Amino acid sequence: MYLVDPPAGLPAISLVFVQSRDGNTGAANPDDLGGGPTDKHLIYEGVSRVAADAVLAGASTAAGTRVFFSVWHPELVNLRQELGLVRHPAQIVLSRDGRVDAERTLLFNVPEVPVFILAGAACRDRCREQFAGRPWITVIPLDPDGLPAALARLRDHHGIRRISAIGGRAAASSLLDAGLVQDLWLTTAPKPGGDPNTPFYVGQRPPAFDLIVRKRETETAAPIVLEHLKVR
């Protein structure tokens, strides 16, 4: 069962973002956006992905020697086990142009955790040798049928039924524009900040949402607000 049903034959996808009070989601250090430990540990690394088969990110978001998408709190690790899920979600990277560095990206170098690259033609050409030496990496072409076909293949061939998508903004907007996201976990920090003019959606058709639940801190004059929203 899903809180919000996905289209037939496709994985359920939840989008997860933290934004500053003035709506910015871009920052060199995401902690600078002001979501705090509640957002990071309870939402971002917690309830939004504890039941996920995979975590999806754009290539820039996935880059780095310390970046690996999983759950870490012992209670959440135990909950994944109770749900019959493997220790770590699969890692999904969306890259159309192949601007990735497999040698210096941690999540490409954990052989026991499968990685799926949703790859455009340029990515497949540029990164063929990088991926060929890593048999735990599966490349899924994005063309000619785009994201829906690639995600259907993830579900049908690899058993990926629930995905937590964490950005960046271009990846999130592509998923929303294709009608592939069912719900959004949005944390709004109490202070302005982040890189100016960096909303989580950068496409041409801003999505509409229906509120599922809103929670607000009550013990501070500048509360963090958590919203769980259904994509209309």
Secondary structure, 3 states (H helix, E strand, C coil): CCCCCCCCCCCEEEEEEEECCCCCCCCCCHHHHCCHHHHHHHHHHHHCCCCCCEEEEEHHHHCCCCCCCCCCCHHHHHHHHHCCCCCCCEEEEEECCCCCCHHHCHHHHCCCCCEEEEECHHHHHHHHHHHHCCCCEEEEECCCCHHHHHHHHHHHHHCCCEEEECCCHHHHHHHHHCCCCCEEEEEECCCCCCCCCCCCCCCCCCCCEEEEEEEECCCCCCCCEEEEEEEC
